[in-house]
Amino acid sequence: MRLIGHLAEESAARTFADYLYVQGIENQLDHQKEEGWAIWILDEDKLESATSLLTAFRQSPADPKYQAEARSAAELRAEKEKDTAAYRRKLRNRRHLFRSLTPYGFGPLTFALIVASVSVFIFSKYGRDLHPIMSLFITDFLSDNFNPGQSALTEIRHGEFWRLFTPMFIHFSPLHILFNMLWLRDLGSMIEGRQSSVQLLVLVLVIAACSNLAQYYFGSGPNFGGMSGVVYGLLGYVWIRGKYDPGSGLYVHPTTVTMMIIWFFACLARLIGPVANTAHAVGLGIGMAWGYLSSLRYR
């Protein structure tokens, strides 16, 4: 979903939105206090066409053709609603399945990640018993065969590839999991809502694997866990992507960024700990780089 511009008057915005709809361009209006009515295009492939139409509309908003064609929008919407209702009777789609589970607007993947993290936390007796979840650590450091002088990650080399990612589900205290899940809920759901669940999944997997490997090789060894490396990565992605590509709809308030950076350095200075600082740094760096590079095509 992409922002193409604003119109000051509601009546003009709705007329233009109906006109776009008749042209086969799905759109959405969003009232913003300062700018007016924001016009969002759902299909990015039609972004250029919609932008051209908006330019033409601004030049001559009173042109009778807009009113004439916009009148048929109601009929088209009614017909589409009829088709949609028939489809829903045959198949409960993803949005319907998750509606009762997501009263606060969780994205489905974000919700699944939170459920997995909370389940692991409970299964480990709130982070006090690591034996039942040892298969989720990057390597089994409680095994008699574990040699802290080696860095071979034997289990991963023998096919246990999930260990690259699953340390993100491990948390060691109620505060540890609470703060991580609150940030994951907001950042993850924003990315799912404005982009897609697939985009969030790719981000999470890449950031988790890189930050976990970095923490193992350059940080504290294998005894670490938590979603914070991923959370810092998502923060970096949303921050930089929103900064250089405002039309993406991704946004994090500068005060929030400042607070998270202060927290990052407080952990780095060991004012708070023990903390997987290497995972935080690598996650943040990857997220920022990803956000910048992905914004280049829209600049």
N, C-alpha and C positions, 0 to 999 in steps of 0.2 A: 504494500500500500504506500503510495507516494503523494506528497503534498505538491499541488501545482500552483497555488496562489490563494488570494483572499478577495472577497467582495464585501463592501461595507454594508449594504442593505440586504436584509433577509429575503425580501421579495425577489430581488434580482438574483440572489444566490440560489433560491429554490427554482426559479424559472430556468436558470442555466443548468442546474442539476438535472431537471426534468429533460431539458434539451439533450444533454449528454446521454441520458438513459435511452432516449429514443434512437440516438446514434449508435447504440450498442456498447456504450462505455459505462460500466458500473462505477458508481461513485458514492461518496459519503460526505455529508456536511458536518462541520464541528464548529460551534460558536466559541470564539476566543475574544476575551474582553477587550484587548487592545487592538488587535488586527482586524477584527470583524469575523466574517464567516469563512472558515478554512474549507477548501475543496480538496478532498482526497480521492485519488484514482486507485481502484483496487487492482487493476491489471497493469503492471509496469510496461508491458509491450505496447500499450495504448497511450503511454505518457506523452509522447511527442504530439500525437494527434489532438489529445485533450488540451495541451498547452496552447496549440495553435488556435483551437476553437475559443479558448478563454481570451486570447488576445483580440480575436475578432469581435467577441461579445462586448468587451470593454470599449471598443471603438464605436459600437452602435447597439447599445442594450435595448433600445426601443424598437428595433427592427421587428416588424410583425411576424417574421418567420419563426422567431424564438417562441413567442406566445402560441402560434399555430401548432408547431410541432410538439411543444411541451404539453399541450392538452391531451395528446394521445398517450402520455407517460402513465397516467392513472389506469388506462385500459391494459397497457402492457404489464404493469405491476400486478393488477388483479389476475391476469391470465397466468403470470409466473407464480403467484401465490397459490393458485389452484393446483398447478403442477407440483409445486413444492409440498403442498399438503398431501397429495396423493403419494408422493415419494416417501414422505415420513410415515405414512401408514404401512408401507412395505418394509422399510428399513430404518432402524433407529441409528441415526448417524452419530459420529463422535461427539458432537456438541451436546446432543441429547443424553448420551451415556454419561457424560461427565457433569451435567448440570447439577445434579443433586450432591455431587461430591465436591464441587468447587464454588461454594457460595460467595467467596471473596475474589472471584475472577482468576483463579489459578489457571495457567496453561496446563494441558494434560501431562506433558512431559515433566514440567516443573513439579506438578503434584506427585508424579511417580517417583521422582528423585527424592522428594521430601519423605514420602512413605518409606522408601528403601532405607534412608538414613535413620529415621526414627525406629524402624524395625530392627536394624543392626544395633542401635543404641540400647534398645530394650533387651535384645538377645544377649548382649555382652554385660548384662546387669549394670546398665548405666555407665559403661566404660571401665568397670572394676574387674571384669574377668575377660581376659583376651584370648584364652584357649579356644572357646567355641567359634571365634571369628578369625582365627589365625590364617585361614585360607584366603582372607581378604587383604591381608598385608602384602606388601610388595615381595616379601620373602618370609619364610618361616624362621624367625630368629629365636624361637624357643626350642627348635629341633636340636637333638644331640649332634647332628651333622653340620650345624651352622658354624661357619668360620668367619668371624667379623673381619678378618684380614682379606677375605676374598670379595670380589665385586662382580661375580659372574651371574647372579640372579638365576640360579639353577632351575628353579621351578618354571620361570618364564621361558627359559631355553628349552624346556621339555614340554611346552604346549600350554601352560597355565597362563595364557595371555591376559585373562581378566585381571590379574594382579597389577597390571599397568594402570588400571582405572579404579579398582574397588577400594583403595585406601581412602578415596573421597567420602565413602559412606561411614567411616569409622570416626567416632567422637568420644571424648574422654570425660566430659562433664556436662551437666545440664546447661550451663552458660555457653559452653563451646558450641553445642548443637543449636541452642536457641538463636544466637546471633547469626550463625551461618544460614539457618533455615529462613530467617526473616529476610536476609539479603537475597537469598536464592529465590524466594517467592516473588519479590519485587522485580529483580533484574531478569530472571528467567521468564516470568510471565510477560514482561515488556517485550522481550525479544520474540517470544512465540506470537504475541498479539500483533506486532508490527511487521514481523518477517515470517518465520515459520518454525514449527517444531523440529524440522530437519536441520535448519540452521542452528538452532540451540543445541541439538544433539551433537553436531559436528564440533561446535565450539567447546562443549563440555568434554568430549572425548579427547580432543587434541590438547586442550589446556591441562586436563587431568594427567594424561600420560607424560607430557613434558615436565610439568611441575613435580610430579611424583619421582620421576627419574632424577631430576636435578636435586631434589631433597635427599634422595638416597645416596647419590654419589658425592654431593658437595655440602650436604647439611648434616643431619643427625643420624644417618644410617637408616635402618629399616623400621625402627619403632616410631612411626608417625602416622597421622591420619587426619581427616577433616576435609570439609568442603571449601575451606577458606582460600586455597590456591585457585580453585575454580571461580569462586566468588570475586576475588580480585581480578581474575581474567575477564569475567563478564563486565565488571565495573569499568575496566580499562577499555573494553570494546565499546560499550554504550557511551562512555564519556567522549572518546575520540571520534567515533562514527557520528555521534550527534553534533559534535563541534564542527566537523568538516562537511557534513551532509545533513543539514537541518531537515531536509525533506524526508529523511528516513523515519521521522517520528520518534527516534530514540533520544532520550534526554535524561540527564542527571544534573541536579542543582549543584552549582559550584561549591556551596557550603558543604554538601554531602561529600564531594570529592576531597575538599580540604580536610574534613573530619577523618575520612578513610586514610588519607596520606599521613596525617598526624598519628593515627593508630598504627600504621605500618612502621613508622620510625620509632614509635614507643616500643613496639615489639622488637625491632632491630636493636634497640639500645638495652634490651633485656629488662625494661621496666615492667613488662608483662611476660610471663613465660611459664613453662617452656613453650615455644611457638615455632612452627615450621617456617622460618623466615625465608629460606631459599625458595620454597614452594610459592610463598606470597610474591616474592620478587619476580620469579620466572612467569607466574601466572599473569601478573599485572603487565609485564613487558610484552608477552605474547598477545594479550587482549588489546593493548594500545596499538601495537604494530598491525594487528588484524583489522582493527577499526579504521586505521589510517589508509591501509592499502585497499580495503573494500570501498572506501569513499571516493577513490580516484576516478572511477568511471562516471561519477555524477558531478564532478567538479569542472 
